[in-house]
Amino acid sequence: MNENHAPADPTKRPLTEHHGISWIDDSRRHGRERDQFSMRFAPVVYLAPVVLGGAGIPLGLGLIGSVTAIVVGNLLGSLATAACAVMGPRLGIPQVTMSRASFGYRGNYLPAFLGILLFIGYFSLGTVLGARSLANLTGLPYPPMVAVVGGLSVLIAVFGYDTLQAVGQWLTRVSLVVFGTVSVAVVLHGTGPATSSHTASGHYLTTWLLVCSIVFSYTVSWTIYASDYSRYLPASGRAGSMFLWAFGGIFTSATWMMVLGAALTMLAGGDPLAGLGIVLPDPLLKTVLVVLVIGALSHNAVNLYSGAMAGLTCDLPLRRTTVVVAGGAVGCALSVVMGGSNFQSHFNTFLLMVSYFVMPWLAILLIDFYRTHQGGRGYPRPTVFHDKNGPYRGTRPRALLAFFLGIGAAVPFMATDAYTGPIGHMLGGADISYATSFAVATVTYGLLRKPHAATEPSAIDPALTQKVS
């Protein structure tokens, strides 16, 4: 049974969420816009952004170059994520489900399926790093720690939206204190003289672009599940406030963790965890590792939850909780395989591969929401997103063509361990394919799309026509 219907009594909130991908009506809306800060902040407080922040150090980029690449990459990715988070209160449905308006009900199976792969990949990544942190903390072998981290992540995701929000708020408060202390310890210790680049001048720009691309790929990947965690907010809220809280949460968390990672990597000659051991006494180091493990649980649960949203969007005949458990099992198996000595290389390649489909999908979604449907005010009632025979029935070739052209245009610009295109070679390994795919999909879809939303006036939801200041 596809879990698309809410419990009969709207006044009671069950312990386990039962909504699936169904529209959240006004009677079930709750939460505050400022809660978006913790919801975006908490899932990024784990080891992956710390490791990612140090990527430029062994390449000779130096601390200053790494920090500027981190800030620029996160700035662009966070702006895109916040622009998608605003869509949640407007429509009250998950992010991937929204693109049925662009791709058609069945045409949207493709980006939803690719989203499932992304979510399982990120769950595996979080499990690898969470299990490593837990193994370092306890001294126990890695494989059993995978089962512990994966199992707890599945449990949180099974409980659903409200539990994810509560964990995020608690983890944000703790993280501000713990990582504030770590930051002070790093500043007092110092990072040594190599704060500037020692890369040859001819390669500095390509190295900087590579690091910025990887950082951006990480942050912009959050766009595909941004509205999953804002769809319960009241539709009458302020879009500007919503945008700023969402942007502030992810930009602050990602940039902070990555800058710490760059500094710690420089201190330890390549291993940020070893850097933590240099600047922190043992009791505080253990506290940090505990927070990183809990952060991995939050990150993983978010990915399993959104993976279930994508699975239900593909019309899997399963309950949300069943999809969560199945995704967790697959992700844990991948974590055992991915956790070897080549992890960093696999990590960077995965992040870049993600951008190859996220960017053209994002371009199409932004045009459809902000231009074709006037910032969400021109959509029919949100219930039509679940109607196979409604306005979004079938497949919409214009969006699919723009999507495939965007991906195709990225191929010559790719620069990964798996494949490097001719322009990627010319740029010395700097991967700017995400910008190319976004631009091509934007232009193509902008030219091919219908200039006005094809909706029936009688079907427009009055709640969606309210002006949001």
C-alpha positions as CSV (number, residue, x, y, z in Angstrom):
1,M,0.0,0.0,0.0
2,N,1.4,3.4,-1.0
3,E,1.3,5.5,2.2
4,N,-0.3,8.6,0.9
5,H,-3.1,9.2,3.3
6,A,-3.0,10.8,6.8
7,P,-4.7,9.4,9.9
8,A,-8.4,10.3,10.3
9,D,-8.0,12.6,13.3
10,P,-6.0,15.7,12.4
11,T,-5.7,16.9,16.0
12,K,-3.5,14.0,17.0
13,R,0.1,13.7,16.0
14,P,1.1,10.0,16.0
15,L,4.6,8.9,17.2
16,T,5.4,7.6,13.8
17,E,4.6,9.8,10.8
18,H,2.0,8.4,8.4
19,H,1.8,11.1,5.7
20,G,4.1,9.6,3.0
21,I,4.2,12.1,0.1
22,S,0.6,13.3,0.6
23,W,-0.2,17.0,0.7
24,I,0.0,18.5,4.2
25,D,-3.3,20.5,4.6
26,D,-3.6,23.6,6.8
27,S,-4.9,21.7,9.8
28,R,-1.6,19.7,10.0
29,R,0.8,22.6,9.5
30,H,3.1,23.4,12.4
31,G,6.5,24.8,13.2
32,R,8.3,28.1,13.0
33,E,10.4,29.5,10.2
34,R,13.4,29.9,12.5
35,D,13.4,26.1,13.1
36,Q,14.7,25.8,9.6
37,F,18.1,26.9,10.8
38,S,18.6,23.8,13.0
39,M,17.0,21.6,10.4
40,R,19.6,22.7,7.8
41,F,22.4,23.0,10.3
42,A,22.3,19.6,12.1
43,P,22.6,17.1,9.2
44,V,25.9,18.7,8.2
45,V,27.5,18.3,11.6
46,Y,29.4,15.1,10.8
47,L,32.8,14.0,9.5
48,A,32.1,14.3,5.7
49,P,32.3,18.1,5.4
50,V,35.3,18.1,7.8
51,V,37.1,15.7,5.5
52,L,35.9,17.6,2.4
53,G,37.2,20.9,3.8
54,G,40.7,19.5,3.8
55,A,40.7,18.4,0.2
56,G,42.7,21.4,-1.0
57,I,45.5,21.0,1.5
58,P,47.3,18.0,0.0
59,L,46.9,19.7,-3.4
60,G,48.9,22.6,-2.2
61,L,46.0,25.1,-2.2
62,G,46.9,26.3,1.4
63,L,44.5,27.4,4.1
64,I,43.6,30.8,2.5
65,G,42.9,29.3,-0.9
66,S,40.9,26.5,0.7
67,V,38.8,28.9,2.8
68,T,37.9,31.1,-0.2
69,A,37.0,28.1,-2.3
70,I,34.8,26.7,0.6
71,V,33.0,30.0,1.1
72,V,32.3,30.6,-2.6
73,G,31.1,27.0,-3.2
74,N,28.9,27.0,-0.1
75,L,27.5,30.4,-0.8
76,L,26.2,29.3,-4.3
77,G,25.0,26.0,-3.1
78,S,23.2,27.4,0.0
79,L,21.4,30.0,-2.1
80,A,20.0,27.3,-4.3
81,T,19.0,25.1,-1.4
82,A,17.2,28.0,0.4
83,A,15.4,28.9,-2.9
84,C,14.0,25.3,-2.9
85,A,13.2,25.2,0.8
86,V,10.8,28.2,0.2
87,M,8.7,25.9,-2.1
88,G,7.8,23.6,0.8
89,P,5.3,25.8,2.7
90,R,3.8,26.9,-0.7
91,L,2.9,23.4,-1.9
92,G,3.1,21.2,1.2
93,I,4.6,18.2,-0.7
94,P,8.1,16.8,-0.9
95,Q,10.7,18.3,-3.2
96,V,11.0,15.5,-5.8
97,T,7.3,15.2,-6.0
98,M,7.0,18.8,-7.1
99,S,8.9,18.2,-10.3
100,R,5.9,16.2,-11.6
101,A,4.7,19.6,-12.8
102,S,7.7,19.9,-15.0
103,F,8.4,16.3,-16.1
104,G,4.9,14.9,-15.9
105,Y,3.7,12.2,-13.5
106,R,5.5,9.4,-15.2
107,G,8.3,11.4,-16.7
108,N,9.3,12.3,-13.1
109,Y,10.1,8.7,-12.3
110,L,13.6,9.4,-13.8
111,P,14.7,12.2,-11.5
112,A,13.0,10.5,-8.6
113,F,14.9,7.3,-9.2
114,L,18.2,9.2,-9.6
115,G,17.3,10.9,-6.3
116,I,17.0,7.5,-4.6
117,L,20.5,6.7,-5.8
118,L,21.7,10.0,-4.4
119,F,20.1,9.4,-1.0
120,I,21.4,5.9,-0.6
121,G,24.9,7.1,-1.6
122,Y,24.8,9.9,1.0
123,F,23.5,7.5,3.6
124,S,26.4,5.1,2.8
125,L,28.8,8.0,3.1
126,G,27.5,9.1,6.5
127,T,27.5,5.5,7.7
128,V,31.2,5.1,6.7
129,L,32.2,8.2,8.5
130,G,30.0,7.7,11.5
131,A,31.2,4.1,11.9
132,R,34.8,5.3,11.6
133,S,34.2,7.9,14.4
134,L,32.6,5.3,16.6
135,A,35.4,2.8,15.9
136,N,37.9,5.5,16.9
137,L,35.9,6.3,20.0
138,T,35.4,2.7,21.2
139,G,38.3,0.8,19.7
140,L,35.9,-1.7,18.3
141,P,36.1,-3.1,14.7
142,Y,34.6,-1.1,11.8
143,P,32.0,-3.6,10.4
144,P,30.0,-3.9,13.6
145,M,30.0,-0.1,14.0
146,V,28.4,0.1,10.5
147,A,25.5,-1.9,11.8
148,V,25.1,0.3,14.9
149,V,25.2,3.6,13.0
150,G,23.0,2.3,10.2
151,G,20.5,0.8,12.6
152,L,20.1,3.9,14.7
153,S,19.7,6.0,11.6
154,V,16.9,3.8,10.3
155,L,15.1,4.1,13.6
156,I,15.2,7.9,13.6
157,A,14.0,8.0,10.0
158,V,11.1,5.5,10.7
159,F,9.7,7.9,13.3
160,G,9.7,10.7,10.7
161,Y,9.5,14.4,10.4
162,D,8.9,15.6,13.9
163,T,11.6,13.3,15.3
164,L,14.1,14.6,12.7
165,Q,13.2,18.2,13.7
166,A,13.7,17.4,17.4
167,V,17.0,15.7,16.9
168,G,18.1,18.7,14.7
169,Q,17.3,21.3,17.4
170,W,19.1,19.4,20.1
171,L,22.1,18.6,18.0
172,T,22.4,22.2,16.8
173,R,22.6,23.5,20.4
174,V,25.2,21.0,21.4
175,S,27.2,21.5,18.3
176,L,27.4,25.3,18.8
177,V,29.1,24.7,22.1
178,V,31.3,21.8,21.2
179,F,32.6,23.1,17.9
180,G,32.9,26.6,19.3
181,T,35.3,25.1,21.8
182,V,37.1,23.2,19.0
183,S,37.4,26.4,17.0
184,V,38.9,28.3,19.9
185,A,41.4,25.4,20.4
186,V,42.5,25.5,16.8
187,V,43.0,29.3,16.8
188,L,45.0,29.2,20.0
189,H,47.1,26.3,18.7
190,G,47.7,27.9,15.2
191,T,47.9,26.1,11.9
192,G,51.5,26.8,11.0
193,P,53.1,28.9,8.3
194,A,51.6,27.2,5.3
195,T,48.4,29.3,5.2
196,S,49.0,30.4,1.6
197,S,49.3,28.2,-1.5
198,H,52.5,26.4,-2.5
199,T,51.0,25.3,-5.7
200,A,52.6,26.5,-8.9
201,S,50.9,29.7,-10.1
202,G,49.8,28.1,-13.3
203,H,47.9,25.4,-11.4
204,Y,46.4,27.5,-8.6
205,L,43.2,28.5,-10.4
206,T,42.5,25.0,-11.6
207,T,43.1,23.6,-8.1
208,W,40.9,26.3,-6.6
209,L,38.1,25.5,-9.1
210,L,38.4,21.8,-8.4
211,V,37.9,22.4,-4.6
212,C,35.2,24.9,-5.1
213,S,33.4,22.5,-7.5
214,I,33.5,19.7,-5.0
215,V,32.3,21.9,-2.2
216,F,29.5,23.3,-4.3
217,S,28.5,19.8,-5.4
218,Y,28.1,18.8,-1.8
219,T,25.9,21.8,-0.8
220,V,23.8,22.0,-3.9
221,S,22.9,18.4,-3.5
222,W,20.7,19.4,-0.6
223,T,18.3,21.1,-3.1
224,I,16.7,17.8,-4.0
225,Y,15.3,17.4,-0.5
226,A,15.0,20.9,0.7
227,S,11.2,21.1,0.8
228,D,10.9,17.7,2.5
229,Y,11.8,19.6,5.7
230,S,9.7,22.8,5.2
231,R,6.5,21.4,3.8
232,Y,4.8,21.3,7.3
233,L,5.3,25.0,7.9
234,P,2.2,27.2,7.5
235,A,1.6,28.4,4.0
236,S,0.9,32.0,5.3
237,G,4.5,32.4,6.5
238,R,7.0,34.9,5.1
239,A,9.1,33.6,2.2
240,G,11.9,36.1,2.9
241,S,12.3,34.9,6.5
242,M,12.0,31.3,5.4
243,F,14.8,31.8,2.9
244,L,17.2,33.5,5.3
245,W,16.8,30.9,8.1
246,A,17.3,28.0,5.6
247,F,20.3,29.7,4.0
248,G,21.8,30.6,7.3
249,G,21.5,27.0,8.6
250,I,23.2,25.2,5.8
251,F,25.8,27.9,4.9
252,T,26.9,28.3,8.5
253,S,27.2,24.6,9.2
254,A,28.9,23.6,6.0
255,T,31.3,26.4,6.0
256,W,32.2,26.1,9.6
257,M,32.8,22.3,9.4
258,M,34.8,22.6,6.2
259,V,37.0,25.5,7.4
260,L,37.7,23.4,10.6
261,G,38.6,20.5,8.3
262,A,41.0,22.5,6.3
263,A,42.8,23.8,9.4
264,L,42.9,20.4,11.1
265,T,44.1,18.7,7.9
266,M,47.0,21.2,7.7
267,L,47.9,20.6,11.3
268,A,48.0,16.8,10.9
269,G,49.5,16.6,7.5
270,G,46.4,15.1,5.9
271,D,44.1,13.6,8.6
272,P,41.6,15.9,10.2
273,L,40.9,13.3,13.0
274,A,44.6,13.3,13.8
275,G,44.4,17.1,13.9
276,L,41.7,16.9,16.5
277,G,44.0,14.8,18.6
278,I,46.7,17.4,18.4
279,V,44.6,20.4,19.6
280,L,42.2,18.7,22.0
281,P,42.7,16.9,25.3
282,D,41.5,13.3,25.3
283,P,38.1,13.9,27.2
284,L,37.2,16.7,24.8
285,L,38.3,14.7,21.8
286,K,35.9,11.9,22.8
287,T,33.1,14.4,23.2
288,V,33.7,15.7,19.7
289,L,33.7,12.1,18.3
290,V,30.3,11.5,20.1
291,V,28.8,14.6,18.5
292,L,30.2,13.6,15.1
293,V,28.6,10.2,15.4
294,I,25.2,11.8,16.4
295,G,25.6,14.2,13.5
296,A,26.1,11.2,11.2
297,L,22.8,9.7,12.5
298,S,21.0,12.9,11.8
299,H,22.5,13.1,8.3
300,N,21.7,9.5,7.6
301,A,18.1,9.7,8.8
302,V,17.5,12.7,6.6
303,N,18.7,10.8,3.6
304,L,16.7,7.7,4.4
305,Y,13.6,9.8,5.0
306,S,14.0,11.7,1.7
307,G,14.9,8.5,-0.1
308,A,11.5,7.1,1.0
309,M,9.8,10.3,-0.4
310,A,11.6,9.6,-3.8
311,G,10.6,6.0,-3.7
312,L,7.0,6.8,-3.1
313,T,7.2,9.4,-5.9
314,C,8.2,6.4,-8.1
315,D,4.9,4.7,-7.0
316,L,6.7,1.9,-5.1
317,P,3.8,-0.1,-3.6
318,L,5.3,0.1,-0.1
319,R,4.8,2.0,3.1
320,R,7.2,4.8,3.9
321,T,8.7,2.8,6.8
322,T,9.3,-0.2,4.6
323,V,11.2,1.9,2.1
324,V,13.3,3.4,4.9
325,V,14.3,0.0,6.2
326,A,15.1,-1.3,2.7
327,G,17.2,1.7,1.9
328,G,19.1,1.4,5.1
329,A,19.9,-2.2,4.4
330,V,21.3,-1.4,1.0
331,G,23.2,1.6,2.3
332,C,24.9,-0.4,5.1
333,A,26.1,-3.0,2.6
334,L,27.6,-0.3,0.4
335,S,29.2,1.2,3.5
336,V,31.2,-1.9,4.2
337,V,32.4,-1.9,0.5
338,M,33.1,1.9,0.4
339,G,35.0,2.1,3.7
340,G,38.4,1.1,2.4
341,S,41.6,3.0,1.7
342,N,40.2,4.6,-1.5
343,F,37.4,6.3,0.4
344,Q,38.5,9.9,-0.3
345,S,38.7,9.3,-4.0
346,H,35.3,7.6,-4.1
347,F,33.8,10.4,-2.0
348,N,35.0,13.2,-4.3
349,T,33.9,11.3,-7.4
350,F,30.5,10.7,-5.9
351,L,30.0,14.4,-5.1
352,L,30.9,15.4,-8.6
353,M,28.7,12.7,-10.2
354,V,25.7,13.9,-8.1
355,S,25.9,17.4,-9.8
356,Y,25.5,15.9,-13.2
357,F,21.8,15.2,-12.8
358,V,21.0,17.6,-9.9
359,M,22.0,20.7,-11.8
360,P,19.7,20.3,-14.9
361,W,16.9,19.1,-12.7
362,L,17.3,22.1,-10.4
363,A,17.3,24.5,-13.4
364,I,14.0,23.1,-14.7
365,L,12.4,23.1,-11.2
366,L,13.4,26.8,-10.5
367,I,12.1,28.0,-13.8
368,D,8.8,26.0,-13.4
369,F,8.2,27.2,-9.8
370,Y,9.4,30.8,-9.9
371,R,8.6,31.8,-13.5
372,T,6.0,29.5,-15.1
373,H,4.0,29.2,-11.9
374,Q,4.7,32.7,-10.5
375,G,6.5,31.7,-7.3
376,G,4.1,28.9,-6.5
377,R,0.9,31.0,-6.9
378,G,0.0,29.6,-10.3
379,Y,-0.2,25.9,-9.4
380,P,-3.5,24.0,-9.2
381,R,-4.5,22.5,-5.9
382,P,-1.6,20.4,-4.6
383,T,-3.7,17.3,-4.7
384,V,-3.3,17.2,-8.5
385,F,0.3,16.2,-8.0
386,H,-0.9,12.8,-6.9
387,D,-3.4,12.4,-9.7
388,K,-2.1,10.1,-12.5
389,N,-4.8,11.3,-14.8
390,G,-4.7,15.0,-13.8
391,P,-3.0,18.1,-15.3
392,Y,0.4,16.5,-14.9
393,R,-0.4,13.1,-16.4
394,G,2.0,11.2,-18.6
395,T,5.4,12.6,-19.6
396,R,6.5,16.1,-20.6
397,P,9.1,15.8,-23.4
398,R,10.3,19.5,-23.1
399,A,11.6,19.0,-19.6
400,L,13.2,15.6,-20.4
401,L,14.9,17.0,-23.4
402,A,16.3,19.9,-21.4
403,F,17.4,17.5,-18.7
404,F,19.3,15.2,-21.1
405,L,20.8,18.1,-23.0
406,G,22.1,19.5,-19.7
407,I,23.7,16.2,-18.7
408,G,25.1,15.7,-22.2
409,A,26.6,19.2,-22.2
410,A,28.4,18.4,-19.0
411,V,30.3,15.4,-20.4
412,P,33.2,17.3,-22.1
413,F,33.7,19.3,-18.8
414,M,33.8,16.3,-16.5
415,A,36.9,15.6,-14.5
416,T,36.7,12.7,-12.1
417,D,38.8,9.6,-11.4
418,A,36.3,7.6,-13.4
419,Y,36.2,9.9,-16.5
420,T,37.7,13.2,-17.6
421,G,36.4,14.9,-20.7
422,P,38.6,16.9,-23.2
423,I,37.8,20.3,-21.7
424,G,38.3,18.9,-18.2
425,H,41.8,17.8,-19.4
426,M,42.4,21.3,-20.7
427,L,41.4,22.8,-17.4
428,G,43.9,20.6,-15.6
429,G,41.3,18.6,-13.8
430,A,39.0,21.4,-12.7
431,D,35.4,20.1,-13.0
432,I,33.0,22.9,-14.0
433,S,30.5,20.6,-15.6
434,Y,27.8,21.6,-13.1
435,A,27.8,25.2,-14.4
436,T,27.6,24.0,-18.0
437,S,24.7,21.6,-17.3
438,F,22.8,24.2,-15.4
439,A,23.2,26.8,-18.1
440,V,22.3,24.5,-21.0
441,A,19.2,23.1,-19.2
442,T,18.1,26.7,-18.2
443,V,18.4,28.0,-21.7
444,T,16.8,24.9,-23.3
445,Y,13.9,24.7,-20.9
446,G,13.4,28.4,-20.9
447,L,12.9,28.4,-24.7
448,L,10.9,25.2,-24.9
449,R,8.5,25.6,-21.9
450,K,5.0,26.8,-22.3
451,P,5.1,30.6,-21.4
452,H,2.1,30.2,-18.9
453,A,1.1,27.5,-16.5
454,A,-1.5,25.2,-18.0
455,T,-4.0,25.1,-15.2
456,E,-7.7,25.3,-14.8
457,P,-8.7,28.5,-13.1
458,S,-11.3,26.7,-11.0
459,A,-8.6,24.3,-9.7
460,I,-6.3,27.0,-8.3
461,D,-6.0,26.8,-4.6
462,P,-6.8,30.2,-3.0
463,A,-4.2,29.5,-0.2
464,L,-1.5,29.4,-2.9
465,T,-2.5,32.8,-4.2
466,Q,-1.8,34.7,-1.0
467,K,1.0,37.1,-1.2
468,V,3.9,36.0,0.9
469,S,6.0,39.0,2.1
